[in-house]
């Protein structure tokens, strides 16, 4: 049986701790980190749906939300 893909998430940090420290704790709690955006206090990655509540409880995390990809089409298309 194939393993179910983990949904993409965006973790918004509160700013009370260093971003790299919170990212380390998120990894330890099960987040597969894709990007750490220090300037904006955002960490992106994938995590099993059942871990979202646990990720929200990590000190320094303000929110965990699903990432919804957006496609605006090519620059020369009629509708963007």
MODELLER restraints for C-alpha pairs under 7 A, 6 or more apart:
rsr = mdl.restraints
at = mdl.atoms
rsr.add(forms.Gaussian(group=physical.xy_distance, feature=features.Distance(at['CA:6:A'], at['CA:46:A']), mean=5.55, stdev=0.5))
rsr.add(forms.Gaussian(group=physical.xy_distance, feature=features.Distance(at['CA:6:A'], at['CA:47:A']), mean=5.29, stdev=0.5))
rsr.add(forms.Gaussian(group=physical.xy_distance, feature=features.Distance(at['CA:6:A'], at['CA:48:A']), mean=5.02, stdev=0.5))
rsr.add(forms.Gaussian(group=physical.xy_distance, feature=features.Distance(at['CA:7:A'], at['CA:46:A']), mean=5.42, stdev=0.5))
rsr.add(forms.Gaussian(group=physical.xy_distance, feature=features.Distance(at['CA:7:A'], at['CA:47:A']), mean=6.00, stdev=0.5))
rsr.add(forms.Gaussian(group=physical.xy_distance, feature=features.Distance(at['CA:7:A'], at['CA:48:A']), mean=6.50, stdev=0.5))
rsr.add(forms.Gaussian(group=physical.xy_distance, feature=features.Distance(at['CA:7:A'], at['CA:49:A']), mean=6.86, stdev=0.5))
rsr.add(forms.Gaussian(group=physical.xy_distance, feature=features.Distance(at['CA:8:A'], at['CA:45:A']), mean=5.65, stdev=0.5))
rsr.add(forms.Gaussian(group=physical.xy_distance, feature=features.Distance(at['CA:8:A'], at['CA:46:A']), mean=4.30, stdev=0.5))
rsr.add(forms.Gaussian(group=physical.xy_distance, feature=features.Distance(at['CA:8:A'], at['CA:47:A']), mean=6.71, stdev=0.5))
rsr.add(forms.Gaussian(group=physical.xy_distance, feature=features.Distance(at['CA:8:A'], at['CA:66:A']), mean=6.10, stdev=0.5))
rsr.add(forms.Gaussian(group=physical.xy_distance, feature=features.Distance(at['CA:8:A'], at['CA:67:A']), mean=5.30, stdev=0.5))
rsr.add(forms.Gaussian(group=physical.xy_distance, feature=features.Distance(at['CA:9:A'], at['CA:44:A']), mean=5.86, stdev=0.5))
rsr.add(forms.Gaussian(group=physical.xy_distance, feature=features.Distance(at['CA:9:A'], at['CA:45:A']), mean=5.56, stdev=0.5))
rsr.add(forms.Gaussian(group=physical.xy_distance, feature=features.Distance(at['CA:9:A'], at['CA:46:A']), mean=5.59, stdev=0.5))
rsr.add(forms.Gaussian(group=physical.xy_distance, feature=features.Distance(at['CA:9:A'], at['CA:47:A']), mean=6.98, stdev=0.5))
rsr.add(forms.Gaussian(group=physical.xy_distance, feature=features.Distance(at['CA:9:A'], at['CA:64:A']), mean=6.68, stdev=0.5))
rsr.add(forms.Gaussian(group=physical.xy_distance, feature=features.Distance(at['CA:9:A'], at['CA:65:A']), mean=5.55, stdev=0.5))
rsr.add(forms.Gaussian(group=physical.xy_distance, feature=features.Distance(at['CA:9:A'], at['CA:66:A']), mean=4.48, stdev=0.5))
rsr.add(forms.Gaussian(group=physical.xy_distance, feature=features.Distance(at['CA:9:A'], at['CA:67:A']), mean=4.79, stdev=0.5))
rsr.add(forms.Gaussian(group=physical.xy_distance, feature=features.Distance(at['CA:10:A'], at['CA:42:A']), mean=6.90, stdev=0.5))
rsr.add(forms.Gaussian(group=physical.xy_distance, feature=features.Distance(at['CA:10:A'], at['CA:43:A']), mean=6.04, stdev=0.5))
rsr.add(forms.Gaussian(group=physical.xy_distance, feature=features.Distance(at['CA:10:A'], at['CA:44:A']), mean=4.67, stdev=0.5))
rsr.add(forms.Gaussian(group=physical.xy_distance, feature=features.Distance(at['CA:10:A'], at['CA:45:A']), mean=6.74, stdev=0.5))
rsr.add(forms.Gaussian(group=physical.xy_distance, feature=features.Distance(at['CA:10:A'], at['CA:64:A']), mean=5.84, stdev=0.5))
rsr.add(forms.Gaussian(group=physical.xy_distance, feature=features.Distance(at['CA:10:A'], at['CA:65:A']), mean=5.41, stdev=0.5))
rsr.add(forms.Gaussian(group=physical.xy_distance, feature=features.Distance(at['CA:10:A'], at['CA:66:A']), mean=6.20, stdev=0.5))
rsr.add(forms.Gaussian(group=physical.xy_distance, feature=features.Distance(at['CA:10:A'], at['CA:67:A']), mean=5.75, stdev=0.5))
rsr.add(forms.Gaussian(group=physical.xy_distance, feature=features.Distance(at['CA:11:A'], at['CA:42:A']), mean=5.68, stdev=0.5))
rsr.add(forms.Gaussian(group=physical.xy_distance, feature=features.Distance(at['CA:11:A'], at['CA:43:A']), mean=5.05, stdev=0.5))
rsr.add(forms.Gaussian(group=physical.xy_distance, feature=features.Distance(at['CA:11:A'], at['CA:44:A']), mean=6.08, stdev=0.5))
rsr.add(forms.Gaussian(group=physical.xy_distance, feature=features.Distance(at['CA:11:A'], at['CA:61:A']), mean=7.00, stdev=0.5))
rsr.add(forms.Gaussian(group=physical.xy_distance, feature=features.Distance(at['CA:11:A'], at['CA:63:A']), mean=5.76, stdev=0.5))
rsr.add(forms.Gaussian(group=physical.xy_distance, feature=features.Distance(at['CA:11:A'], at['CA:64:A']), mean=4.52, stdev=0.5))
rsr.add(forms.Gaussian(group=physical.xy_distance, feature=features.Distance(at['CA:11:A'], at['CA:65:A']), mean=6.53, stdev=0.5))
rsr.add(forms.Gaussian(group=physical.xy_distance, feature=features.Distance(at['CA:12:A'], at['CA:41:A']), mean=6.16, stdev=0.5))
rsr.add(forms.Gaussian(group=physical.xy_distance, feature=features.Distance(at['CA:12:A'], at['CA:42:A']), mean=4.86, stdev=0.5))
rsr.add(forms.Gaussian(group=physical.xy_distance, feature=features.Distance(at['CA:12:A'], at['CA:43:A']), mean=6.66, stdev=0.5))
rsr.add(forms.Gaussian(group=physical.xy_distance, feature=features.Distance(at['CA:12:A'], at['CA:61:A']), mean=6.18, stdev=0.5))
rsr.add(forms.Gaussian(group=physical.xy_distance, feature=features.Distance(at['CA:12:A'], at['CA:62:A']), mean=5.48, stdev=0.5))
rsr.add(forms.Gaussian(group=physical.xy_distance, feature=features.Distance(at['CA:12:A'], at['CA:63:A']), mean=5.11, stdev=0.5))
rsr.add(forms.Gaussian(group=physical.xy_distance, feature=features.Distance(at['CA:12:A'], at['CA:64:A']), mean=6.38, stdev=0.5))
rsr.add(forms.Gaussian(group=physical.xy_distance, feature=features.Distance(at['CA:13:A'], at['CA:41:A']), mean=5.20, stdev=0.5))
rsr.add(forms.Gaussian(group=physical.xy_distance, feature=features.Distance(at['CA:13:A'], at['CA:42:A']), mean=6.01, stdev=0.5))
rsr.add(forms.Gaussian(group=physical.xy_distance, feature=features.Distance(at['CA:13:A'], at['CA:60:A']), mean=5.63, stdev=0.5))
rsr.add(forms.Gaussian(group=physical.xy_distance, feature=features.Distance(at['CA:13:A'], at['CA:61:A']), mean=4.45, stdev=0.5))
rsr.add(forms.Gaussian(group=physical.xy_distance, feature=features.Distance(at['CA:13:A'], at['CA:62:A']), mean=4.99, stdev=0.5))
rsr.add(forms.Gaussian(group=physical.xy_distance, feature=features.Distance(at['CA:13:A'], at['CA:63:A']), mean=6.92, stdev=0.5))
rsr.add(forms.Gaussian(group=physical.xy_distance, feature=features.Distance(at['CA:14:A'], at['CA:60:A']), mean=5.20, stdev=0.5))
rsr.add(forms.Gaussian(group=physical.xy_distance, feature=features.Distance(at['CA:14:A'], at['CA:61:A']), mean=5.53, stdev=0.5))
rsr.add(forms.Gaussian(group=physical.xy_distance, feature=features.Distance(at['CA:14:A'], at['CA:62:A']), mean=4.85, stdev=0.5))
rsr.add(forms.Gaussian(group=physical.xy_distance, feature=features.Distance(at['CA:15:A'], at['CA:41:A']), mean=6.77, stdev=0.5))
rsr.add(forms.Gaussian(group=physical.xy_distance, feature=features.Distance(at['CA:15:A'], at['CA:60:A']), mean=6.48, stdev=0.5))
rsr.add(forms.Gaussian(group=physical.xy_distance, feature=features.Distance(at['CA:16:A'], at['CA:60:A']), mean=5.71, stdev=0.5))
rsr.add(forms.Gaussian(group=physical.xy_distance, feature=features.Distance(at['CA:17:A'], at['CA:60:A']), mean=5.62, stdev=0.5))
rsr.add(forms.Gaussian(group=physical.xy_distance, feature=features.Distance(at['CA:19:A'], at['CA:38:A']), mean=5.97, stdev=0.5))
rsr.add(forms.Gaussian(group=physical.xy_distance, feature=features.Distance(at['CA:19:A'], at['CA:41:A']), mean=6.51, stdev=0.5))
rsr.add(forms.Gaussian(group=physical.xy_distance, feature=features.Distance(at['CA:22:A'], at['CA:60:A']), mean=6.16, stdev=0.5))
rsr.add(forms.Gaussian(group=physical.xy_distance, feature=features.Distance(at['CA:23:A'], at['CA:43:A']), mean=6.93, stdev=0.5))
rsr.add(forms.Gaussian(group=physical.xy_distance, feature=features.Distance(at['CA:26:A'], at['CA:55:A']), mean=6.54, stdev=0.5))
rsr.add(forms.Gaussian(group=physical.xy_distance, feature=features.Distance(at['CA:27:A'], at['CA:33:A']), mean=6.58, stdev=0.5))
rsr.add(forms.Gaussian(group=physical.xy_distance, feature=features.Distance(at['CA:29:A'], at['CA:55:A']), mean=6.73, stdev=0.5))
rsr.add(forms.Gaussian(group=physical.xy_distance, feature=features.Distance(at['CA:30:A'], at['CA:47:A']), mean=6.33, stdev=0.5))
rsr.add(forms.Gaussian(group=physical.xy_distance, feature=features.Distance(at['CA:31:A'], at['CA:45:A']), mean=6.34, stdev=0.5))
rsr.add(forms.Gaussian(group=physical.xy_distance, feature=features.Distance(at['CA:31:A'], at['CA:46:A']), mean=5.82, stdev=0.5))
rsr.add(forms.Gaussian(group=physical.xy_distance, feature=features.Distance(at['CA:31:A'], at['CA:47:A']), mean=4.90, stdev=0.5))
rsr.add(forms.Gaussian(group=physical.xy_distance, feature=features.Distance(at['CA:32:A'], at['CA:45:A']), mean=5.29, stdev=0.5))
rsr.add(forms.Gaussian(group=physical.xy_distance, feature=features.Distance(at['CA:32:A'], at['CA:46:A']), mean=5.16, stdev=0.5))
rsr.add(forms.Gaussian(group=physical.xy_distance, feature=features.Distance(at['CA:32:A'], at['CA:47:A']), mean=6.24, stdev=0.5))
rsr.add(forms.Gaussian(group=physical.xy_distance, feature=features.Distance(at['CA:33:A'], at['CA:44:A']), mean=5.96, stdev=0.5))
rsr.add(forms.Gaussian(group=physical.xy_distance, feature=features.Distance(at['CA:33:A'], at['CA:45:A']), mean=4.25, stdev=0.5))
rsr.add(forms.Gaussian(group=physical.xy_distance, feature=features.Distance(at['CA:33:A'], at['CA:46:A']), mean=6.68, stdev=0.5))
rsr.add(forms.Gaussian(group=physical.xy_distance, feature=features.Distance(at['CA:34:A'], at['CA:44:A']), mean=5.50, stdev=0.5))
rsr.add(forms.Gaussian(group=physical.xy_distance, feature=features.Distance(at['CA:34:A'], at['CA:45:A']), mean=4.58, stdev=0.5))
rsr.add(forms.Gaussian(group=physical.xy_distance, feature=features.Distance(at['CA:35:A'], at['CA:43:A']), mean=5.73, stdev=0.5))
rsr.add(forms.Gaussian(group=physical.xy_distance, feature=features.Distance(at['CA:35:A'], at['CA:44:A']), mean=5.16, stdev=0.5))
rsr.add(forms.Gaussian(group=physical.xy_distance, feature=features.Distance(at['CA:35:A'], at['CA:45:A']), mean=6.73, stdev=0.5))
rsr.add(forms.Gaussian(group=physical.xy_distance, feature=features.Distance(at['CA:36:A'], at['CA:42:A']), mean=6.27, stdev=0.5))
rsr.add(forms.Gaussian(group=physical.xy_distance, feature=features.Distance(at['CA:36:A'], at['CA:43:A']), mean=4.61, stdev=0.5))
rsr.add(forms.Gaussian(group=physical.xy_distance, feature=features.Distance(at['CA:36:A'], at['CA:44:A']), mean=6.60, stdev=0.5))
rsr.add(forms.Gaussian(group=physical.xy_distance, feature=features.Distance(at['CA:37:A'], at['CA:43:A']), mean=6.01, stdev=0.5))
rsr.add(forms.Gaussian(group=physical.xy_distance, feature=features.Distance(at['CA:52:A'], at['CA:64:A']), mean=6.52, stdev=0.5))
rsr.add(forms.Gaussian(group=physical.xy_distance, feature=features.Distance(at['CA:56:A'], at['CA:62:A']), mean=6.92, stdev=0.5))
rsr.add(forms.Gaussian(group=physical.xy_distance, feature=features.Distance(at['CA:56:A'], at['CA:63:A']), mean=5.95, stdev=0.5))
rsr.add(forms.Gaussian(group=physical.xy_distance, feature=features.Distance(at['CA:56:A'], at['CA:64:A']), mean=6.00, stdev=0.5))
rsr.add(forms.Gaussian(group=physical.xy_distance, feature=features.Distance(at['CA:72:A'], at['CA:80:A']), mean=5.13, stdev=0.5))
rsr.add(forms.Gaussian(group=physical.xy_distance, feature=features.Distance(at['CA:73:A'], at['CA:80:A']), mean=6.00, stdev=0.5))
